[in-house]
Amino acid sequence: MTGVAGEDWKTEWEERVHGLAAGLKAMVYDPGNAFLGLYGGEKELVFLELRCESGKWKAGRSAEEKWQRPHDFRQMADLLAERTAMRLKREGWENLPLALCLNENECICKVFPLSPEIPAEEQKEAAFWEIDNYLQSCGLGSAAVSCTSARLPGEGAAVEAVILLTEKIRQLEEAFAARGCQLSGLYPETPLLAECQPQKDGWQVGKVRVMGSSALEGRELLEGERRALYAASALAGLGSSDWPENLLAREKRESSWNYDGIGKLVAAIMSMIVAFGLCLDLGTLYITSREAEEARGQLAELEPARQVMAQGRKLAAAAEQKESCLGRLTEKSRPLDSLLVHLGTVTVEGAWLTEVDCTEEKALHIRGAAVDYSALGEFLEAFEKDRDFFTSMPVLEESHQQEGLVEFRLRMEMGL
């Protein structure tokens, strides 16, 4: 997207991202929700209140009064502190953290061009090395000054270093403390003041929208108010990383951990983790139930085949049981079929069999008849020759003639 519409969309998107980041930061780090910016110009003092209400920043009441700036810094610090203390009591601002925008004439400002190859996030750190070299060339030690820097907008890599004598900082702190004022921030004028732009409904401070109030509507916005808002916004942390840091000692900066916000953030994260685990368990339970349902369906489809297989196993078991019983019954029995077939092969003309008795174990009793004793003898010889089947000589147990035939009874040992 290009053109004006594209720029508006990009600006709105950046504002939302910056607002989200500021909201997350406010949850764990609470610098406060109300600040007071102060600027002492040549002929006027300007006060501007900055408040955070329901997560949105708002420029509150403002005040201005005439004064004549003394040339001596100590006198200027005493008079500024005195006039500020009276204004704070009059407006009820005594408990607000106070940020002072210091005139650039009171500081040593120097611009250091840097190599464009240095990443933007490392340029301010690189500038401090240049400041050290500059201080040594001026005969100033690091303990005698307080330094900060601001990365200048526009193309190229340039950083403005701001150096303030420690003695001036001490005089300001003593003057304000003697009158019961809370001086929390000290910020020098830099070109980054251009990032505080007046709008129809308030101010645009970098990527943060600061809404205006009825105290600012219907009259011309003073340049001093821009500087007062600049100081209050810097103390509130609304500026980007390019903005200068607080020139006061670190222990003077008012900020604290937002334990309530940290607790809420931790609770939200834990709730998300628990919700994720619950969703994972529910998903696993759903998948498992679906798989179990599919398995039950497959078992239902296989039920007829299972019943057929079970019936087949029953029939097989019954047949096996019958075969086992038959085997046990026939284990000691004789192969009568083969015996009768073999006896049928023993044939002699004039002799025949009439009865076969197998009741005696390993012995066979045969009854028969012959036309005469000669035929009976030949019949006995036939059995004598069959030693593979009969293990002993046939024994003629009985013979007699009856009705013209010779009836006989034989006994033979078998090898079966």
Buried (B, 14 or more C-beta within 10 A) or exposed (E): EEEEEEEEEEEEEEBEEBBEEBEEBBBBBBBBEBBBBBBBBEEBBBBBBBBBEEEEBBBBBBBBEEBEBEEEBBEBBBBBBBBBBEBBEEBEBEEBBBBBBBBBEBBBBBEBEBEEEBEEEEBBEBBBEBBEEBBEEEEBEEEEBBBBBBBBEEEEBBBBBBBBBBEBBEBBBEBBEEBEBBBBBBBBBBBBBEBBEBEEEBBBBBBBBBBBBEBBEEEEBBEBBBBBBBBBBBBBBBBBEBBBBBBBEEEBBBBEEBEEBBEEBEEEEEEEEEEEEEEEEEEEEEEEEEEEEEEEEEEEEEEEEEEEEEEEEEEEEEEEEEEEEEEEEEEEEBEEEEBEEBBEEBEBEBBEBEEBEBEEEEBBBBBBBBBEEEBBBBBBEBBEEBEEBBEBEBEEEEBEEEEEBBBBBBBBEBEB
